[in-house]
Amino acid sequence: MGQVVAHALGEHTAVLLCNQGLVVVADTPRQSVVLALMLERACRIQLLAESQARP
């Protein structure tokens, strides 16, 4: 599974794994936490926006 995740990440810093969660890669643990929190917030905002969309 590690090779699949590495391939999915490519040159990016984060990837969402279906039914598994989030993988974040950064230079320091602090940067990893900040990136994970930012991505979680962005996902939450996206879900809220989609739930308010009207047809």
PyMOL commands that set and color helices and strands:
alter all, ss='L'
color gray80, all
select helices_A, chain A and resi 2-9+29-52
alter helices_A, ss='H'
color red, helices_A
select strands_A, chain A and resi 14-17+21-24
alter strands_A, ss='S'
color yellow, strands_A
deselect
rebuild
show_as cartoon
